[in-house]
Amino acid sequence: MSRPAPGPRPVALLLPGQGSQYARMAAGLLPSEPVFARAMDEVFTALGDRGRALRVQWLAERPEPPCDDAAFAQPLLFAVDYALGRLVLSWGIRPVALLGHSVGEVAAAVLAGVFRLEDAARLVADRVSRAARAEAGGMLAVAASAARLEPYLGDGVVIGAVNAPLAAVLAGPEIPLAKAAWRLASDGFACRRVASATAFHSPLMEPVLEGSEQLIAAAGRRAPALRVHSGYTAVPLSAEEAVSPAYWAYQPARPVLFWPALDTLLAEGDRLLLEVGPGQGLATFARRHKAVRTGRSTVAALSPARPGGAEADRQALERARDTLRAEGYGLDG
């Protein structure tokens, strides 16, 4: 379908979270993209001693702890999302909206000016330390609607994310989640474990999050300078929510409503959705939306769909640049 509106479609950034990580994600951009490299170093510096060790882990072929460990995934996802977002901003692109998934929303908050980078890095580090004390659990992606999964909930297993009409994530304690996975497979549902050793976005996280508001309350916070679509309320983040310690503190225990938030975003008008983070998980979900399927909106990603080394990183980035140029954006830098 042709698009009647003249001029380039406004850009909205999608920032992925837990489950998108892999070894050396986006590391192939270090030699050729100085803005990205500097932004990554800013995060590592903000993380202090832990940041120096994390940089070594990021560049390792087989990181230890492994990729699905929150100690690796959470801070590095935050760093890569933030650094790729900074790269897009350096091109002269001013996004009309940012939509982050899980820890991706913290990166979005920094790009939008809600948090200083140093304060957000402390928030992420605090989440990681708290997650390490949580009861053993995990997450399970299922090709089904949230409503269809109701019979499989219970014993601590809940809907952890709604990513698309037929793509939901269950989260909960390890043994009940394994039982739910067995029942789902027996009933013919396609499901797979998410790369997470923690039951994020479930009540299992609530006990370890108690007291985390104090750290956030001590940080500087302000209303977003760029519109942030909340993955927890599915509507734009209000000024009151942006400065609320409770809003940020308990995110790891709340379900991610990515699809409802995307639906709200695309109802505002035609958009060029640009995934800034490792992989193309959010771009894949977004391509299922009617606004994208009909051609009114479109999707691009800065990273390859699957890990492929430095050349794949550079090629994916160049394809994203080409998409922006074809849309009518004259890129700086």
N, C-alpha and C positions, 0 to 999 in steps of 0.2 A: 504494500500500500504506500502511495506517495505521501509525503509529509507536506502539508500546505504552508506551515509557518516558515517564513524566511529566516536566514541566518543560522548559525550553529546552535544546536541544542545545548542548554545549560548542562554543566558537568556536575554529577553527584558522585562522591567517593564511597566505595564499599570497603570496609576494613575487617578482615577475617579474624577468627579467634581459635581457640583450642580445637585441635583436629586437623588444622591446615599445615602444621609444622613439619619440616623434614630437615635432614642434615644439610648444612651449607645453603640454606634457603636464601636466595638473592645474592649470595657471596660473589658470584661471577660479575657483579656490577662494580665491585670495589675499584678495579684499576681504571675504569673508563668513566665513572660517574662521581666526581668529587663531592657534589652536594650530598648524595646518598652516603658516601663514605664518612663525611664530616658529621652527618646527623647520627649515624650509627655510633661513632666515637663519642658524641655528646651523651648518648644513653649509657654507654659503658662507663663513662666518667661519672655520670650521675649515680650509678650503682656502686661506686667505690671499689673496694677490694673484690667484691663479688663480680663486678663488671669486667675486671681484667681476666678472671677465670672464665667468665661467660664468653668472652671474645674467642678464647682458645677453643672452647667447646663448639662455638658456632662454626669455626673454620675446620673442625675435625671431620674426617670421613665417617667415623663411628663415635659419636659423642658419648660421653659418660658423665652424668646419667643419660639414659636413652631419650629419644625425642618425645616419647609420650609421658615423660615425667614432667610434672608442673614446674619443677625447678629449672628445667631447660626450656620448656615450651612457652610458659607465660611471659617471662621477660624478653625472650627473643622475638616472639610474635609482636609484642608491644614495640620493640625496637625496629623491626623490619617494617611494620605498618607505618610507624611514625616517619621513618627515614624515606620510604617511598612516597608518603604523603608530602613531605618536605620537597622531594624532587619535583613532584607535579606542581606544587606552588611556585617553585623556582622557574618554571616554564611560563609564568604569567597567567596561569589558570586560577581563577577564583571560584571554587565550587559553590553551588547554591545550597548544597546539603552534604552532610556526612552521616553515614549509617554504619555503625560498628557492631560486630557480632562478639559478644562476651568481652574479652580483654581488648578487642578492637575498638570498643567504645571509649576506653580510657585513652587510647592513642588519638581517637577522634577529638576527645575533650582537650588534649594538649594542642592539636592543630587549630582548634577553634578558640583557644585562649582561655578555657575554663581553668586549667591548671598550668603552672609552670612545669617544665620538663622534670626538674629535680624533685618536685613534690609528687608528681605522677609516678616517677620511678620508685620512690619510697612506698607509695601505695601498692604498686605491683609486687615489690619485694616483700611487703608485709603479707599480701595475699598468699604468696608462695610459701612463706614460713608457716602460715596458718593452715594451708592445704595439707602440709606434711603431717599435721596432727589430726587430720580428719580420719574417720573410720574408712577402712578399705572399701573402694567402690569403683564405679566406672560409668561409661556411657555407651549407648547402643543406638545406632542409626537404623531406622526402619522405613521401608518404602510403603508408608501408609499414612492416613490422616490421623490427627490427634484423637478425633472422635472414635475412629475404628480401633484405637489402641486401649480404650477404656477397660475392656475386660482383662487386660494384661497388667494393670496397675495394682499396686498394693504391696505390703511388706516393705515400704520405703521406696518402691519404684514409682517414679512420677514422670510426667512429660517435662523434659529438660529444655527442649527447643522445638519451635515450629518453623521449619525452614522453607517449606513449600506445601501446597495442598496435599501432596502425597510424599512428604518427606518430614518425618518427625524424629526426635531423639529422646530416648528414655534414659533416665539417670537414677542411680540408687546404689544400695549396698551390693557387694560383689556376689554373694550367693543368690539372693532374690533376683538380681539382674540376670545371672546365668540361667536361672530357671525360666525367667520370662523369655530369654533368647531361645531356649530349647522349645518352649511352647509355640513361639512365633514361627520358628523354622518348621515345626511339625505341622502347623496350620498353613504352610505355604507362603509365608511372608519372607521377602528378601531383607536380610538384616546383616549388619556388620558392626564390630566393635569400633568405636571412635578411639583415636590415638590419645587416650587419657587414662591414667591410673587413678584419677580422682573423680568422684561423682559431683562435678560442678553442676550448678543450676538445679540442685535438689536440696531438700531440708537437711540432708546429711551434713551440709556445710554450716548450718546455722550455729551450732555450739562453738565452733572454732572462730567464728566471725565476731563473737561478742567482745566488745571493747575496741574494735577497729575504727569506730567513729571518732575516737579521740585523736588518732593520727591524722585523719582527714580534717577534723575541726581545726587542727593547728596549722594546716596548709592554707596558702592563699587561694581563694576561689572567686570567680566572677562570672557574670552572664556570658554566654558564648557570643563571640564576634561573628562566627559562621553558624548557620543553622545545623544543629545536631538532631537527627531523628533517633529517638530512644528505642533501643531494642527491648526495653522492659515495659514501656507503656504504649509503644507502637505509634506515638505521636511526637511532634517536635519537643525537645527538651525545653522546659520553661526556665526562666531565670531563677525561680525559687528552687526548682529541682537541681539546677546546676550547682548551686552553692550549699545544698543540703548534704551534710555528712552521711546521713542515713541512706540517702539514695545510692551513693557510691559504695558504702560499706557492705551492704547486703546483696549486691549484684550477684556474687558467686552462688547464692542460694536461691535466686529467682529464675524462672524460665525465660529464655530468650525468644522473643516474638518477632523473628526476622521477617517472615513473610507478611504479617499484618503491618509492620513498619514500612516494608517496601511498598506495599499496596497504598498506604497513605502517601508516601513520597511520590509515587508515579501518578496518583490522582491529582497532584498539583500541576502537572503538565508533562510534556515530552522531555526526556532526559537522555544524556549520554552517561550511562553508568560505568564507572571506571573502578575496577577492583585494584586496590593498592595493598598488597600483602602477598604472602606465598601462595602459590597454587591458583586455581580458578573455581574454588568451591562455591563462593557466593555468586560469581558470574554464571555458573551453571544453573543455580536456582533461579536467578533473575531472568534467564533466557526462557523459563517456563511461563513467565508472566504475559498476560494477553497484550499489554502495551508493547512488549518487546516482540512477541510473535507476529503482531500485525505491522511491525516496522515503525510505529510511532516513536518508540524509544529504542536505544541500541545499547550494546554492552561491549566492553573491552577490558583487558586485564594487563597489568604490568609484568606478571610472572608467567612462566609456562604452566600448562595444565598438569604436567608431571615433572619431577626432577630430571634434569638433563644436562647438568654441568654448566660451565661458564658461558659457552656459546649459546645454549638454549636461553639462559637468562638475558643475554644481550639481544637475541633475536626477538624475544617476547616484548622487551621494552621498546625496540624499534617499531614493532607492529603497532603497539599502543600509540606511539608518536604519530605514525602514519594515519591511524584512525582519527586522531585529533586534528591533524592537518587537513585530511579529507573532509572533516566536518566544517572546516573554515577557521580553525584556530591558528594564528601565527605564533609559534612557540618561541619564547625567549631562551637564551642559553644554547 
